[in-house]
Amino acid sequence: MLKRDILGELAAWKNRPHHPLVLKGLRQVGKTFTAKKFGNEFYENVVYLDLRANKSVHRAFEGDFDIDRMVLSISAAEPSARFVPGRTLIIMDEIQDCPNARSSLKYWDMDGRFDVLCTGSFLGVKGFIFEEDGKVVIVECKSSNNRATSMKFVLANPKRYGEHPAMKIADANMGQGKGFDSYPLYSLAFMQEDNGPGIVEMPDVKKLKLPGEDEA
């Protein structure tokens, strides 16, 4: 199976006409590390906004979404930030913690002077329920030593439980079962299209790898 390096995908995004991008996945799988590494290698200036730890920066996204006003407000909250058109990457980390920041992406996109890369955990998830085409996705998380078969039981009884897409997350290799795909935990740092405006679709998780992962 062909795997593409995430940094390579980000470099390709930078070098073509593009929109703000969301790096999407579960927590603690390397999204922030990947975003910072990409910014440091490919941009002269990186403006990093931790929207979880630094609540004061949320004020920059209150009111209207005028880019010059937001730049001034971010600079007040982050004095080291430098905004140079065409040479600056803005990283909005944990963007789901600041809905107004997410709403602002359309306006950064329309302005076009600065590139915007976001990370998000559980974007597109209602509570802890994943949905696909209006159906609840059954998600089973287990270790390789756990022999629980609850998901298989549900899939085997569609008359009782209904028909649902399913996936398994485990500390094992990627594979397929009867009616579900199995993913290793690390592969859940993935990029995909967000329902909001100005988000570019990126390749499927199966084609991506984390920095440092060897080719299969």
PABA-541629 format. One record per residue: residue number from 0; residue in three letters; x, y, z of N, C-alpha, C, O in turn. Coordinates in steps of 0.2 Angstrom, whole numbers. Atoms other than C-alpha are relative to their C-alpha. Layout:
BEGIN
{site NUM, Ala, {X, Y, Z}, {X, Y, Z}, {X, Y, Z}, {X, Y, Z}}
...
This chain:
BEGIN
{site 0, Met, {4, -6, 0}, {0, 0, 0}, {4, 6, 0}, {9, 7, 4}}
{site 1, Leu, {-3, -6, 1}, {6, 17, -5}, {-1, 5, 6}, {-7, 5, 8}}
{site 2, Lys, {1, -5, -6}, {9, 29, 10}, {4, 6, -2}, {9, 6, -5}}
{site 3, Arg, {-3, -6, 2}, {13, 47, 8}, {1, 4, 7}, {-2, 3, 12}}
{site 4, Asp, {-2, -3, -6}, {22, 57, 21}, {-4, 7, 1}, {-5, 10, -3}}
{site 5, Ile, {5, -6, -2}, {11, 70, 30}, {4, 7, -1}, {1, 11, -4}}
{site 6, Leu, {-4, -7, 1}, {25, 84, 29}, {0, 1, -8}, {0, 7, -10}}
{site 7, Gly, {0, 0, 7}, {26, 80, 10}, {-7, 3, -2}, {-8, 7, -7}}
{site 8, Glu, {6, -3, 2}, {7, 83, 9}, {-1, 7, 2}, {-4, 11, -2}}
{site 9, Leu, {0, -7, -2}, {8, 99, 18}, {4, 4, -4}, {2, 10, -6}}
{site 10, Ala, {-4, -4, 5}, {22, 105, 7}, {-4, 1, -6}, {-4, 6, -9}}
{site 11, Ala, {4, 0, 6}, {11, 101, -8}, {-5, 5, 1}, {-7, 9, -4}}
{site 12, Trp, {5, -5, -2}, {-3, 111, 0}, {2, 7, -1}, {-1, 11, -4}}
{site 13, Lys, {-3, -7, 0}, {8, 126, 2}, {2, 2, -7}, {1, 8, -8}}
{site 14, Asn, {-3, -2, 6}, {15, 126, -15}, {-6, 0, -6}, {-4, 1, -12}}
{site 15, Arg, {5, -1, 5}, {-2, 126, -24}, {-5, 5, 3}, {-5, 6, 9}}
{site 16, Pro, {5, -4, -3}, {-17, 138, -23}, {-4, -4, 5}, {-6, -10, 4}}
{site 17, His, {3, 4, -6}, {-25, 133, -6}, {-4, 4, 4}, {-4, 10, 4}}
{site 18, His, {4, -2, -6}, {-37, 136, 8}, {3, -1, 6}, {8, -5, 7}}
{site 19, Pro, {-2, 3, -7}, {-34, 135, 27}, {-2, -7, 0}, {-6, -10, -3}}
{site 20, Leu, {1, 8, -1}, {-32, 117, 32}, {0, -2, 7}, {2, 1, 11}}
{site 21, Val, {1, 3, -6}, {-37, 107, 46}, {3, -7, 1}, {2, -11, -3}}
{site 22, Leu, {-3, 7, -1}, {-26, 93, 53}, {-4, -3, 6}, {-4, 0, 11}}
{site 23, Lys, {5, 3, -4}, {-39, 82, 61}, {1, -7, 3}, {4, -11, -1}}
{site 24, Gly, {-1, 6, -3}, {-38, 68, 73}, {-1, 0, 8}, {-2, 5, 11}}
{site 25, Leu, {1, 1, -7}, {-39, 61, 91}, {6, 4, 3}, {11, 6, 0}}
{site 26, Arg, {-5, -3, -3}, {-28, 69, 104}, {6, -4, 1}, {5, -10, 1}}
{site 27, Gln, {-6, 4, -2}, {-10, 64, 108}, {2, -4, -6}, {5, -10, -4}}
{site 28, Val, {-3, 4, 5}, {-6, 57, 91}, {4, 4, -5}, {6, 1, -10}}
{site 29, Gly, {-6, -4, 4}, {6, 71, 84}, {-3, 5, -4}, {2, 8, -8}}
{site 30, Lys, {2, -5, 4}, {-5, 84, 76}, {4, 7, 1}, {6, 10, -3}}
{site 31, Thr, {-3, -6, -1}, {3, 99, 85}, {8, -1, -2}, {10, 4, -4}}
{site 32, Phe, {-7, 1, 2}, {21, 92, 83}, {1, 0, -8}, {5, 4, -10}}
{site 33, Thr, {-1, 0, 8}, {18, 89, 64}, {-1, 8, -2}, {2, 10, -7}}
{site 34, Ala, {2, -7, 2}, {10, 107, 62}, {6, 5, 2}, {8, 9, -3}}
{site 35, Lys, {-6, -4, -1}, {25, 115, 71}, {6, -1, -4}, {10, 3, -6}}
{site 36, Lys, {-6, 2, 4}, {38, 105, 62}, {-1, 3, -7}, {4, 5, -10}}
{site 37, Phe, {1, -3, 7}, {30, 110, 45}, {1, 7, 0}, {5, 10, -5}}
{site 38, Gly, {0, -7, 0}, {29, 128, 50}, {8, 2, 0}, {10, 7, -3}}
{site 39, Asn, {-7, -2, -1}, {47, 129, 56}, {5, -2, -6}, {10, 2, -8}}
{site 40, Glu, {-4, 2, 6}, {54, 120, 40}, {-2, 4, -6}, {2, 5, -11}}
{site 41, Phe, {2, -2, 6}, {44, 129, 27}, {-2, 8, 0}, {-4, 11, -5}}
{site 42, Tyr, {2, -7, 0}, {40, 147, 33}, {5, 4, 4}, {8, 1, 9}}
{site 43, Glu, {-5, -5, -3}, {50, 162, 39}, {-3, 2, 7}, {1, 2, 12}}
{site 44, Asn, {3, -2, -6}, {37, 166, 53}, {-6, -5, 1}, {-10, -7, -3}}
{site 45, Val, {6, 4, -2}, {25, 155, 63}, {-3, 3, 6}, {0, 5, 11}}
{site 46, Val, {4, -3, -6}, {12, 162, 74}, {-4, -6, 3}, {-9, -8, 0}}
{site 47, Tyr, {3, 6, -3}, {6, 148, 86}, {-5, 2, 5}, {-3, 6, 10}}
{site 48, Leu, {5, -2, -5}, {-10, 150, 95}, {-3, -7, 3}, {-6, -11, 0}}
{site 49, Asp, {2, 6, -3}, {-14, 137, 108}, {-7, 2, 3}, {-8, 5, 8}}
{site 50, Leu, {7, -2, -2}, {-33, 139, 109}, {-3, -3, 6}, {-8, -2, 8}}
{site 51, Arg, {2, 4, -6}, {-35, 127, 123}, {3, 3, 7}, {0, 5, 12}}
{site 52, Ala, {-3, -2, -6}, {-22, 134, 135}, {0, 8, 1}, {0, 10, 7}}
{site 53, Asn, {0, -7, -1}, {-22, 152, 131}, {-7, 3, -2}, {-8, 5, -8}}
{site 54, Lys, {6, -2, 1}, {-40, 158, 133}, {-1, 7, -2}, {-5, 10, -5}}
{site 55, Ser, {1, -7, 2}, {-36, 176, 131}, {1, 2, -7}, {-2, 7, -9}}
{site 56, Val, {0, -2, 7}, {-32, 175, 113}, {-7, -1, -3}, {-8, 1, -9}}
{site 57, His, {6, 1, 3}, {-50, 170, 110}, {-4, 7, -1}, {-8, 7, -6}}
{site 58, Arg, {3, -6, 2}, {-55, 188, 111}, {2, 3, -6}, {-2, 7, -9}}
{site 59, Ala, {-2, -2, 6}, {-46, 191, 95}, {-5, -2, -5}, {-6, 1, -11}}
{site 60, Phe, {5, 2, 5}, {-60, 182, 86}, {-7, 2, 2}, {-12, -1, -1}}
{site 61, Glu, {6, -3, -2}, {-74, 191, 95}, {-2, 6, -4}, {3, 10, -6}}
{site 62, Gly, {2, -6, 5}, {-84, 204, 85}, {0, -2, -7}, {-1, -8, -9}}
{site 63, Asp, {-1, 2, 7}, {-81, 205, 67}, {6, -3, -2}, {10, -4, 2}}
{site 64, Phe, {-6, 4, 2}, {-69, 195, 57}, {5, 4, -5}, {7, 2, -10}}
{site 65, Asp, {-5, -4, 3}, {-59, 210, 50}, {7, -3, 1}, {9, -3, 7}}
{site 66, Ile, {-7, 4, -1}, {-41, 202, 47}, {4, 5, 3}, {8, 3, 8}}
{site 67, Asp, {-4, -5, -4}, {-32, 218, 52}, {-1, 1, 7}, {3, 1, 11}}
{site 68, Arg, {2, 0, -7}, {-42, 219, 68}, {3, -6, 4}, {5, -6, 9}}
{site 69, Met, {-2, 6, -4}, {-38, 201, 72}, {7, -1, 0}, {10, -3, 5}}
{site 70, Val, {-7, 0, -1}, {-20, 203, 68}, {2, 4, 6}, {7, 2, 9}}
{site 71, Leu, {-1, -4, -5}, {-19, 217, 80}, {-1, -3, 7}, {3, -2, 12}}
{site 72, Ser, {2, 3, -6}, {-28, 208, 93}, {4, -6, 2}, {6, -7, 8}}
{site 73, Ile, {-5, 6, -1}, {-17, 192, 91}, {6, 3, 2}, {10, 0, 7}}
{site 74, Ser, {-6, -3, -2}, {-2, 203, 92}, {0, 2, 7}, {6, 2, 11}}
{site 75, Ala, {1, -2, -7}, {-8, 210, 109}, {1, -6, 4}, {4, -5, 10}}
{site 76, Ala, {0, 6, -4}, {-10, 193, 116}, {6, -4, -1}, {8, -7, 4}}
{site 77, Glu, {-7, 4, 1}, {6, 185, 108}, {5, 6, -3}, {5, 6, -9}}
{site 78, Pro, {-5, -6, 3}, {19, 200, 107}, {5, -3, -4}, {8, 1, -8}}
{site 79, Ser, {-5, 2, 5}, {31, 189, 98}, {-2, -2, -7}, {2, -3, -11}}
{site 80, Ala, {3, 1, 6}, {20, 186, 84}, {2, 5, -6}, {1, 11, -5}}
{site 81, Arg, {-2, -5, 6}, {26, 193, 67}, {-5, -3, -6}, {-4, -8, -8}}
{site 82, Phe, {5, 1, 6}, {13, 194, 52}, {3, 3, -6}, {3, 9, -7}}
{site 83, Val, {-2, -2, 6}, {22, 195, 36}, {-3, -3, -6}, {-3, -9, -7}}
{site 84, Pro, {4, 3, 6}, {11, 193, 20}, {4, -5, -4}, {10, -3, -6}}
{site 85, Gly, {-3, 5, 5}, {16, 177, 10}, {5, -4, 4}, {8, -8, 0}}
{site 86, Arg, {-6, 3, -3}, {29, 172, 23}, {-2, -3, 7}, {2, -5, 11}}
{site 87, Thr, {2, 1, -6}, {19, 168, 38}, {-6, -6, 1}, {-10, -6, -3}}
{site 88, Leu, {4, 5, -1}, {10, 152, 44}, {-4, 1, 7}, {0, 2, 12}}
{site 89, Ile, {4, 0, -7}, {-4, 154, 58}, {-2, -7, 2}, {-6, -10, -2}}
{site 90, Ile, {2, 7, -3}, {-6, 138, 68}, {-6, 1, 5}, {-4, 4, 10}}
{site 91, Met, {5, 0, -5}, {-23, 137, 77}, {-1, -7, 3}, {-4, -11, 0}}
{site 92, Asp, {0, 6, -3}, {-21, 123, 89}, {-6, -1, 4}, {-8, 3, 8}}
{site 93, Glu, {6, 2, -4}, {-36, 114, 96}, {-6, 5, -2}, {-9, 8, 3}}
{site 94, Ile, {5, -5, 2}, {-48, 125, 86}, {-7, -1, 2}, {-11, 3, 2}}
{site 95, Gln, {7, 1, -2}, {-63, 116, 92}, {-2, 3, 7}, {-8, 4, 8}}
{site 96, Asp, {1, -3, -7}, {-61, 125, 109}, {-2, 7, -1}, {-3, 11, 4}}
{site 97, Cys, {2, -7, 1}, {-64, 142, 100}, {-4, 0, -6}, {-2, 1, -12}}
{site 98, Pro, {4, 0, 6}, {-79, 141, 88}, {0, 6, -4}, {0, 6, -10}}
{site 99, Asn, {0, -6, 4}, {-77, 159, 83}, {7, 0, -4}, {7, 3, -10}}
{site 100, Ala, {-6, 1, 4}, {-59, 155, 77}, {-1, -4, -6}, {1, -3, -11}}
{site 101, Arg, {2, 5, 5}, {-66, 141, 67}, {-4, 4, -5}, {-4, 3, -12}}
{site 102, Ser, {4, -4, 5}, {-79, 153, 59}, {4, 5, -3}, {2, 7, -9}}
{site 103, Ser, {-4, -6, 3}, {-65, 166, 55}, {4, -3, -6}, {6, 1, -10}}
{site 104, Leu, {-4, 3, 5}, {-57, 153, 43}, {-2, 3, -7}, {3, 4, -11}}
{site 105, Lys, {2, -2, 7}, {-67, 159, 28}, {3, 7, -1}, {4, 8, -7}}
{site 106, Tyr, {-2, -7, 1}, {-61, 177, 31}, {8, 0, -1}, {10, 4, -5}}
{site 107, Trp, {-7, 1, 2}, {-43, 172, 32}, {1, -2, -7}, {6, 0, -10}}
{site 108, Asp, {-1, 2, 7}, {-45, 163, 16}, {-2, 5, -5}, {2, 6, -10}}
{site 109, Met, {1, -5, 5}, {-53, 177, 7}, {5, 6, 0}, {7, 8, -5}}
{site 110, Asp, {-5, -5, 0}, {-40, 189, 13}, {7, -2, -4}, {10, 1, -8}}
{site 111, Gly, {-5, 3, 4}, {-26, 177, 7}, {7, 2, 2}, {12, 0, -1}}
{site 112, Arg, {-7, -2, -1}, {-11, 186, 15}, {4, -5, 4}, {10, -5, 4}}
{site 113, Phe, {-3, 5, -5}, {-7, 172, 28}, {-3, -7, -1}, {-9, -8, -2}}
{site 114, Asp, {3, 7, 1}, {-8, 153, 27}, {-2, -2, 7}, {1, 1, 12}}
{site 115, Val, {3, 2, -6}, {-18, 145, 41}, {-1, -7, 0}, {-4, -11, -4}}
{site 116, Leu, {0, 7, -2}, {-16, 128, 48}, {-3, -2, 7}, {0, 1, 12}}
{site 117, Cys, {3, 1, -7}, {-27, 121, 62}, {1, -7, 2}, {1, -11, -3}}
{site 118, Thr, {0, 7, -2}, {-27, 106, 72}, {-7, -1, 4}, {-9, 4, 7}}
{site 119, Gly, {6, 1, -4}, {-43, 99, 80}, {-1, -7, 2}, {0, -12, -2}}
{site 120, Ser, {2, 7, -2}, {-49, 84, 90}, {-8, 0, 1}, {-11, 4, 3}}
{site 121, Phe, {7, 1, 0}, {-66, 77, 88}, {-4, 5, -4}, {-10, 6, -2}}
{site 122, Leu, {4, -4, 4}, {-71, 89, 75}, {-5, -4, -4}, {-3, -9, -7}}
{site 123, Gly, {5, 4, 4}, {-87, 83, 66}, {-3, -6, 4}, {-7, -10, 2}}
{site 124, Val, {3, 5, -4}, {-91, 72, 81}, {-5, 3, 5}, {-3, 8, 8}}
{site 125, Lys, {5, -3, -4}, {-107, 75, 91}, {1, -4, 7}, {-1, -10, 7}}
{site 126, Gly, {-2, 3, -6}, {-102, 71, 109}, {6, -5, -1}, {11, -3, -3}}
{site 127, Phe, {-5, 5, 2}, {-93, 55, 107}, {-2, -5, -6}, {0, -11, -6}}
{site 128, Ile, {3, 4, 5}, {-103, 48, 92}, {2, 3, -7}, {1, 8, -8}}
{site 129, Phe, {-2, -1, 7}, {-96, 47, 75}, {-6, -1, -5}, {-10, -6, -3}}
{site 130, Glu, {5, 1, 5}, {-108, 49, 60}, {2, -1, -7}, {7, 3, -8}}
{site 131, Glu, {-2, 0, 7}, {-107, 44, 42}, {-6, -1, -4}, {-10, -6, -3}}
{site 132, Asp, {6, 0, 4}, {-121, 47, 30}, {-6, -1, 4}, {-11, -4, 2}}
{site 133, Gly, {6, 0, -4}, {-133, 50, 44}, {0, -6, 4}, {-5, -7, 8}}
{site 134, Lys, {0, 6, -4}, {-129, 33, 52}, {6, 0, 5}, {11, 3, 4}}
{site 135, Val, {-5, 1, -6}, {-120, 30, 69}, {5, -5, -2}, {4, -10, -4}}
{site 136, Val, {-5, 4, 1}, {-103, 23, 66}, {2, -4, 7}, {4, 0, 12}}
{site 137, Ile, {-2, 4, -5}, {-99, 9, 78}, {8, 0, 1}, {11, -2, -4}}
{site 138, Val, {-7, -1, -1}, {-81, 12, 85}, {2, -5, 6}, {-1, -4, 12}}
{site 139, Glu, {-3, 5, -5}, {-72, -2, 95}, {7, 2, 1}, {11, 1, -3}}
{site 140, Cys, {-7, -1, -1}, {-56, 2, 104}, {2, -5, 5}, {-1, -7, 10}}
{site 141, Lys, {-2, 6, -4}, {-46, -12, 111}, {7, -1, -1}, {10, 1, -6}}
{site 142, Ser, {-7, 2, 1}, {-29, -19, 114}, {0, -7, -3}, {-5, -10, -4}}
{site 143, Ser, {-1, 6, 3}, {-22, -34, 105}, {-2, -6, 4}, {-3, -11, 1}}
{site 144, Asn, {2, 6, -4}, {-25, -45, 120}, {-7, 0, 2}, {-9, -5, 6}}
{site 145, Asn, {7, 0, -2}, {-43, -40, 122}, {-4, -4, -5}, {-4, -2, -11}}
{site 146, Arg, {3, 4, 4}, {-54, -53, 115}, {-8, 1, -1}, {-12, -3, -3}}
{site 147, Ala, {7, -2, 0}, {-71, -44, 117}, {-2, 0, -7}, {1, 2, -12}}
{site 148, Thr, {3, 0, 7}, {-82, -46, 102}, {-7, 3, -1}, {-11, 2, -5}}
{site 149, Ser, {6, -3, -1}, {-96, -34, 106}, {-2, 3, -7}, {-8, 2, -9}}
{site 150, Met, {1, -3, 6}, {-94, -25, 89}, {-3, -5, -5}, {-7, -4, -9}}
{site 151, Lys, {2, 5, 5}, {-95, -41, 79}, {-7, -3, 1}, {-10, -4, -3}}
{site 152, Phe, {6, 2, -1}, {-110, -46, 88}, {-6, 4, -2}, {-11, 2, -5}}
{site 153, Val, {5, -5, 2}, {-119, -30, 84}, {-1, 0, -8}, {-6, 0, -10}}
{site 154, Leu, {0, 0, 7}, {-114, -31, 66}, {-3, -7, -3}, {-6, -7, -8}}
{site 155, Ala, {3, 6, 2}, {-120, -49, 65}, {-8, -1, 1}, {-11, -5, -1}}
{site 156, Asn, {7, 0, -2}, {-137, -44, 71}, {-4, 6, -2}, {-6, 10, 2}}
{site 157, Pro, {3, -7, 3}, {-144, -30, 59}, {-7, 0, 2}, {-10, 6, 2}}
{site 158, Lys, {7, 0, -1}, {-162, -35, 62}, {-1, 3, 7}, {-6, 7, 8}}
{site 159, Arg, {1, -2, -7}, {-160, -31, 81}, {3, 7, 1}, {0, 11, 4}}
{site 160, Tyr, {-4, -6, -1}, {-147, -17, 80}, {0, 5, -6}, {2, 11, -5}}
{site 161, Gly, {-1, -4, 6}, {-149, -10, 63}, {7, -1, -4}, {11, -4, -1}}
{site 162, Glu, {-6, 1, 4}, {-136, -9, 49}, {5, 7, 1}, {2, 12, 0}}
{site 163, His, {-4, -6, -2}, {-121, 3, 54}, {7, -1, -3}, {10, -7, -3}}
{site 164, Pro, {-7, 0, 2}, {-104, 7, 47}, {4, -1, 6}, {2, 1, 12}}
{site 165, Ala, {-4, 1, -6}, {-90, 2, 59}, {7, 0, -1}, {10, -1, -7}}
{site 166, Met, {-7, -1, 0}, {-72, 4, 63}, {3, -3, 7}, {0, -2, 12}}
{site 167, Lys, {-4, 2, -6}, {-59, -4, 76}, {6, 4, 0}, {10, 4, -5}}
{site 168, Ile, {-6, -4, -2}, {-45, 6, 84}, {4, -5, 5}, {1, -6, 10}}
{site 169, Ala, {-3, 4, -4}, {-32, -5, 91}, {8, 1, -1}, {10, 4, -5}}
{site 170, Asp, {-7, 0, 0}, {-13, -7, 95}, {2, -6, -5}, {6, -10, -2}}
{site 171, Ala, {-2, 6, 5}, {-11, -18, 79}, {1, 3, -6}, {-1, 9, -7}}
{site 172, Asn, {-1, -3, 7}, {-8, -16, 61}, {-7, 1, -3}, {-12, -1, -1}}
{site 173, Met, {6, -2, 4}, {-21, -9, 48}, {-2, -7, -3}, {2, -11, -6}}
{site 174, Gly, {2, 6, 4}, {-32, -22, 41}, {-8, 1, -1}, {-11, 6, 0}}
{site 175, Gln, {7, 0, 1}, {-50, -27, 37}, {-3, -6, 3}, {0, -11, 3}}
{site 176, Gly, {4, 5, -3}, {-63, -37, 46}, {-7, -1, -4}, {-7, 3, -9}}
{site 177, Lys, {6, 1, 3}, {-80, -43, 41}, {-5, 6, 1}, {-8, 6, 7}}
{site 178, Gly, {5, -6, -1}, {-90, -26, 39}, {4, 6, 3}, {0, 10, 5}}
{site 179, Phe, {-3, -6, -3}, {-77, -15, 47}, {8, 0, -2}, {11, -5, -4}}
{site 180, Asp, {-7, -1, 1}, {-59, -8, 44}, {3, 1, 7}, {0, 4, 12}}
{site 181, Ser, {-4, 0, -6}, {-46, -9, 58}, {6, 5, -1}, {10, 4, -6}}
{site 182, Tyr, {-5, -5, 1}, {-34, 6, 61}, {5, -1, 6}, {2, -1, 12}}
{site 183, Pro, {-5, -1, -6}, {-18, 7, 72}, {-1, 7, 3}, {-3, 11, 0}}
{site 184, Leu, {2, -6, -3}, {-20, 20, 85}, {4, 6, -3}, {1, 12, -4}}
{site 185, Tyr, {-4, -6, 2}, {-6, 32, 78}, {-3, 2, -7}, {-2, 8, -8}}
{site 186, Ser, {2, -3, 6}, {-15, 33, 61}, {-6, 4, 0}, {-8, 7, -5}}
{site 187, Leu, {6, -4, -1}, {-29, 43, 68}, {2, 7, 0}, {-3, 12, 0}}
{site 188, Ala, {-2, -7, 2}, {-19, 59, 65}, {-1, 1, -8}, {4, -1, -11}}
{site 189, Phe, {2, 0, 7}, {-27, 62, 48}, {-3, 7, -2}, {-5, 11, 2}}
{site 190, Met, {3, -6, 3}, {-32, 76, 37}, {-6, -1, -5}, {-5, -6, -9}}
{site 191, Gln, {6, 1, 4}, {-49, 77, 29}, {-4, 6, -1}, {-3, 11, 3}}
{site 192, Glu, {4, -6, 1}, {-62, 89, 23}, {-4, 2, 6}, {-7, -3, 9}}
{site 193, Asp, {4, -2, -5}, {-71, 99, 36}, {-7, 3, -3}, {-6, 5, -9}}
{site 194, Asn, {6, -3, 3}, {-89, 105, 34}, {0, 7, -1}, {-5, 10, -4}}
{site 195, Gly, {0, -8, 0}, {-85, 123, 37}, {3, 2, -7}, {6, -1, -11}}
{site 196, Pro, {-2, -3, 6}, {-80, 135, 23}, {8, 0, 0}, {11, 1, 5}}
{site 197, Gly, {-7, -1, 1}, {-62, 136, 16}, {4, -6, 3}, {10, -4, 4}}
{site 198, Ile, {-4, 5, -2}, {-56, 119, 21}, {1, -5, -6}, {-3, -7, -9}}
{site 199, Val, {-1, 4, 6}, {-47, 108, 8}, {0, -7, 2}, {2, -9, 8}}
{site 200, Glu, {0, 8, -1}, {-49, 89, 7}, {7, -2, -1}, {10, -1, -6}}
{site 201, Met, {-7, 4, 0}, {-33, 79, 10}, {-1, -7, -1}, {-7, -10, 0}}
{site 202, Pro, {0, 7, 1}, {-29, 61, 6}, {-3, -4, 6}, {-3, -2, 11}}
{site 203, Asp, {3, 5, -5}, {-37, 46, 15}, {5, -2, 5}, {11, -2, 4}}
{site 204, Val, {-5, 2, -5}, {-29, 41, 31}, {4, -6, -2}, {10, -6, 1}}
{site 205, Lys, {-4, 6, 2}, {-23, 25, 23}, {6, 2, -4}, {10, -3, -4}}
{site 206, Lys, {-5, -2, 4}, {-12, 35, 12}, {5, 4, 4}, {10, 6, 1}}
{site 207, Leu, {-4, -5, -4}, {-4, 45, 26}, {4, -4, 5}, {3, -10, 7}}
{site 208, Lys, {-4, 3, -6}, {10, 41, 39}, {2, 6, 4}, {3, 12, 2}}
{site 209, Leu, {-3, -5, -5}, {17, 51, 54}, {7, 1, -2}, {10, -4, -4}}
{site 210, Pro, {-7, -1, 1}, {34, 59, 53}, {4, -6, 3}, {3, -7, 9}}
{site 211, Gly, {-5, 5, -3}, {48, 46, 56}, {-3, -8, -1}, {1, -12, 0}}
{site 212, Glu, {2, 7, 1}, {37, 31, 51}, {3, -3, -6}, {3, 1, -11}}
{site 213, Asp, {-3, 3, 6}, {46, 19, 39}, {-5, -2, -5}, {-11, -4, -3}}
{site 214, Glu, {5, 2, 6}, {38, 15, 22}, {-1, -8, 1}, {4, -11, 3}}
{site 215, Ala, {1, 7, 0}, {30, -2, 22}, {2, -4, -6}, {1, -10, -7}}
